[in-house]
Amino acid sequence: MADRRPRRVLVVDDDSMSRELLLLLLTREGYEVELAKSGETALQILSDYSRVRPEAVLADLQMPGLSGTSFAAKVRALYGDSPRMIAISGSEARGEKLVGFDGFLRKPFTIAALNRLLASEAIVRSEAPETSTGSVILNSKTYEILAASMDREKLLTLYAICADDSRTRIVAMRNAAHRGDDQEYRRQAHAMKGSCGMVGAVEIQAIAESIETNGLNSDTIDMIDKLLLACDRLVDVLGERKIYAGEQVVDQRKRGSRV
């Protein structure tokens, strides 16, 4: 059966972590990828006739400025049914939010789910993402998929970006809490939830999801402290794994040989 997947993909997301991760994963799958940090920038790319227009667009629904839904409406008005439009979000989306889109993926999603959606001619939705339970810090399955998808340096860089991005957002959340800015407080949590979920940092993802749901309240300081501790635990776990599964196996064999 012929592969009907588009080869050129435009990723539109205001979250730098999500953009970089999708760039790494899509490039490895053989896609040609362009990145845009806003709907406005994406429209400039699509209207530049000196470029080869992307055949598919992955657009985050919750972006400042031109939202994903408004962006999709403008693309449809300008270009009709092409390119194929896929909505992505860290939260569930239905109805009017998906008008103009051909499909929906909820973060975190797998590259396999994305491939299936891009190859489909019907309007489809991704399966529900796995949820974290208990005290799991890092989703082993997601980690192993990423470790198999890129070399050690890229994996190291990816998780370093994740930890740095999370800490930067925690500072922004503290400032938002100090100002009493509930909307910005939730927005930062929403972005953290999506990007950390994509790399399997499920403890941070779960705390961020709770913060997004509950907003500013009497537990705000405790929740921010929990996020910081979760970031530290993620770094510790990755340090124990040596960032690369292959090195962990080697270390275990060395320890065994000394017994």
C-alpha positions as CSV (number, residue, x, y, z in Angstrom):
1,M,0.0,0.0,0.0
2,A,1.4,3.4,-1.0
3,D,2.4,5.8,1.7
4,R,0.0,8.7,1.5
5,R,1.7,10.8,4.2
6,P,2.7,14.4,3.3
7,R,6.4,15.0,3.3
8,R,6.5,18.7,4.1
9,V,5.2,19.7,7.5
10,L,4.9,23.1,9.2
11,V,4.8,23.0,13.0
12,V,3.1,26.1,14.6
13,D,3.5,26.3,18.4
14,D,4.5,29.1,20.8
15,D,6.2,26.5,23.1
16,S,9.8,26.2,22.1
17,M,10.2,22.8,23.8
18,S,7.3,21.3,21.8
19,R,8.7,22.8,18.5
20,E,12.2,21.3,19.1
21,L,10.9,17.9,20.0
22,L,8.6,17.7,17.0
23,L,11.4,18.9,14.8
24,L,13.6,16.0,16.0
25,L,10.9,13.3,15.8
26,L,9.5,14.4,12.4
27,T,12.9,14.8,10.8
28,R,13.9,11.3,11.9
29,E,10.7,10.0,10.2
30,G,11.7,11.6,6.9
31,Y,9.5,14.7,7.0
32,E,10.8,18.1,5.8
33,V,10.0,20.4,8.7
34,E,9.5,24.1,9.1
35,L,8.9,25.8,12.5
36,A,6.7,28.8,13.4
37,K,6.3,30.2,16.9
38,S,2.9,31.9,16.1
39,G,0.0,31.8,13.8
40,E,1.1,35.2,12.3
41,T,4.5,33.8,11.4
42,A,3.0,30.7,10.0
43,L,0.8,32.7,7.6
44,Q,3.8,34.6,6.4
45,I,5.5,31.2,5.6
46,L,2.4,29.9,3.8
47,S,2.1,33.1,1.7
48,D,5.8,33.1,0.7
49,Y,5.6,31.8,-2.9
50,S,9.4,31.4,-3.0
51,R,9.0,28.5,-0.7
52,V,7.5,25.1,-1.4
53,R,4.2,25.2,0.6
54,P,3.9,22.5,3.3
55,E,1.4,19.8,2.7
56,A,0.4,19.5,6.4
57,V,0.3,21.9,9.3
58,L,0.4,21.0,13.0
59,A,-1.0,23.9,14.9
60,D,-1.3,24.4,18.7
61,L,-4.8,25.5,19.6
62,Q,-3.8,27.7,22.6
63,M,-1.4,30.3,21.3
64,P,-1.2,34.0,22.2
65,G,-2.2,36.4,19.5
66,L,-3.8,34.5,16.6
67,S,-5.2,31.3,18.2
68,G,-5.1,28.0,16.5
69,T,-8.8,28.1,15.6
70,S,-8.5,31.6,14.1
71,F,-5.3,30.6,12.3
72,A,-7.1,27.6,10.7
73,A,-10.0,29.8,9.5
74,K,-7.5,32.1,7.8
75,V,-5.7,29.2,6.1
76,R,-8.9,27.7,4.9
77,A,-10.1,31.1,3.5
78,L,-6.8,31.6,1.6
79,Y,-6.0,28.0,0.5
80,G,-9.1,25.9,0.7
81,D,-8.6,22.2,1.6
82,S,-4.8,22.3,1.3
83,P,-2.7,22.0,3.3
84,R,-4.0,19.3,5.7
85,M,-4.6,20.9,9.1
86,I,-3.9,19.1,12.3
87,A,-4.8,20.6,15.7
88,I,-2.6,19.8,18.7
89,S,-3.1,20.7,22.3
90,G,-2.3,19.6,25.9
91,S,-6.1,19.8,26.7
92,E,-9.1,18.1,25.2
93,A,-10.8,19.9,22.3
94,R,-14.1,19.4,20.5
95,G,-16.7,21.2,18.5
96,E,-16.1,24.8,17.4
97,K,-12.4,24.7,18.5
98,L,-11.7,22.2,15.7
99,V,-13.5,23.9,12.9
100,G,-11.1,24.2,10.0
101,F,-9.0,21.2,11.1
102,D,-8.8,17.7,9.6
103,G,-7.7,16.0,12.8
104,F,-6.7,16.4,16.4
105,L,-3.8,15.2,18.5
106,R,-3.7,15.6,22.3
107,K,-0.3,16.0,23.8
108,P,1.5,13.8,24.6
109,F,1.1,11.9,21.4
110,T,3.3,9.3,19.7
111,I,4.9,9.7,16.3
112,A,3.0,6.6,15.3
113,A,-0.3,8.3,16.1
114,L,0.8,11.3,14.1
115,N,1.8,9.2,11.1
116,R,-1.6,7.4,11.1
117,L,-3.4,10.7,11.3
118,L,-1.4,12.3,8.5
119,A,-2.0,9.3,6.2
120,S,-5.7,9.2,6.8
121,E,-8.1,10.9,4.4
122,A,-10.9,11.1,7.0
123,I,-11.4,13.5,9.9
124,V,-9.9,11.7,12.8
125,R,-8.8,12.1,16.4
126,S,-5.9,10.6,18.2
127,E,-6.4,8.0,21.0
128,A,-6.4,9.4,24.5
129,P,-2.9,9.8,25.9
130,E,-1.6,7.7,28.8
131,T,-2.0,9.3,32.2
132,S,0.5,9.2,34.9
133,T,-0.2,7.5,38.2
134,G,1.6,7.1,41.5
135,S,5.1,8.5,42.0
136,V,6.4,7.8,38.5
137,I,9.0,10.4,37.4
138,L,9.8,9.4,33.9
139,N,7.7,7.3,31.5
140,S,10.1,4.4,30.6
141,K,8.3,3.6,27.4
142,T,8.5,7.2,26.1
143,Y,12.2,7.4,27.2
144,E,13.1,4.3,25.3
145,I,11.3,5.5,22.2
146,L,13.3,8.7,22.3
147,A,16.6,7.0,23.1
148,A,16.1,4.8,20.0
149,S,15.1,7.8,17.9
150,M,18.2,10.0,18.3
151,D,21.8,9.9,19.4
152,R,23.1,10.5,22.9
153,E,23.9,14.2,22.4
154,K,20.4,15.0,21.0
155,L,18.8,13.1,23.8
156,L,20.9,15.0,26.4
157,T,20.1,18.3,24.8
158,L,16.4,17.4,24.7
159,Y,16.0,16.7,28.4
160,A,18.3,19.6,29.3
161,I,15.9,21.9,27.4
162,C,13.0,20.3,29.2
163,A,14.4,21.0,32.6
164,D,15.6,24.5,31.8
165,D,12.2,25.4,30.2
166,S,10.3,24.0,33.2
167,R,12.4,26.1,35.6
168,T,12.0,29.2,33.5
169,R,8.2,28.7,33.5
170,I,8.2,28.1,37.2
171,V,9.8,31.6,37.7
172,A,7.1,33.0,35.4
173,M,4.5,31.3,37.5
174,R,5.8,32.7,40.7
175,N,5.7,36.2,39.2
176,A,2.2,35.6,38.0
177,A,1.1,34.4,41.4
178,H,2.7,37.4,43.0
179,R,0.6,39.7,40.7
180,G,-2.5,37.6,41.1
181,D,-2.5,36.9,37.4
182,D,-4.4,33.6,37.3
183,Q,-4.6,33.5,33.5
184,E,-0.9,33.7,33.0
185,Y,-0.3,31.3,35.9
186,R,-2.5,28.7,34.2
187,R,-1.1,29.4,30.7
188,Q,2.5,28.6,31.9
189,A,1.2,25.4,33.5
190,H,-0.6,24.4,30.3
191,A,2.6,24.8,28.2
192,M,4.6,22.9,30.8
193,K,2.1,20.1,30.8
194,G,2.2,19.6,27.1
195,S,6.0,19.8,26.6
196,C,6.9,17.6,29.6
197,G,4.3,15.1,28.6
198,M,5.9,14.8,25.1
199,V,9.2,13.7,26.6
200,G,7.6,11.4,29.3
201,A,8.3,13.7,32.3
202,V,5.0,12.5,33.8
203,E,5.5,13.8,37.3
204,I,6.0,17.4,36.2
205,Q,3.1,16.9,33.7
206,A,0.7,15.7,36.4
207,I,1.5,18.6,38.7
208,A,1.3,21.1,35.9
209,E,-2.1,19.7,34.9
210,S,-3.4,20.1,38.5
211,I,-2.2,23.7,38.6
212,E,-3.8,24.5,35.2
213,T,-7.1,23.0,36.5
214,N,-7.2,24.6,39.9
215,G,-5.4,28.0,39.2
216,L,-4.3,30.3,42.0
217,N,-5.5,29.1,45.4
218,S,-4.2,28.6,49.0
219,D,-1.9,25.7,47.8
220,T,-0.1,27.8,45.1
221,I,3.2,28.1,46.9
222,D,3.2,24.3,47.7
223,M,2.4,23.4,44.1
224,I,5.2,25.5,42.8
225,D,7.6,24.0,45.3
226,K,6.4,20.5,44.1
227,L,7.2,21.5,40.5
228,L,10.7,22.5,41.5
229,L,11.3,19.2,43.3
230,A,9.9,17.3,40.4
231,C,12.4,19.0,38.1
232,D,15.2,18.0,40.5
233,R,14.0,14.4,40.5
234,L,13.8,14.2,36.7
235,V,17.4,15.4,36.5
236,D,18.5,12.8,39.1
237,V,16.7,10.0,37.3
238,L,18.3,10.9,34.0
239,G,21.6,11.1,35.7
240,E,21.2,7.5,37.0
241,R,20.3,6.4,33.5
242,K,23.3,8.2,32.1
243,I,20.8,9.9,29.7
244,Y,21.3,6.9,27.3
245,A,19.9,3.4,27.9
246,G,22.9,1.7,26.3
247,E,25.2,3.2,28.8
248,Q,23.1,2.0,31.7
249,V,23.3,-1.6,30.4
250,V,27.1,-1.3,30.1
251,D,27.4,0.1,33.6
252,Q,25.3,-2.8,35.0
253,R,27.6,-5.4,33.2
254,K,30.7,-3.7,34.7
255,R,29.2,-3.8,38.2
256,G,28.3,-7.5,37.7
257,S,31.8,-8.4,36.4
258,R,33.4,-7.1,39.7
259,V,31.3,-9.3,41.9
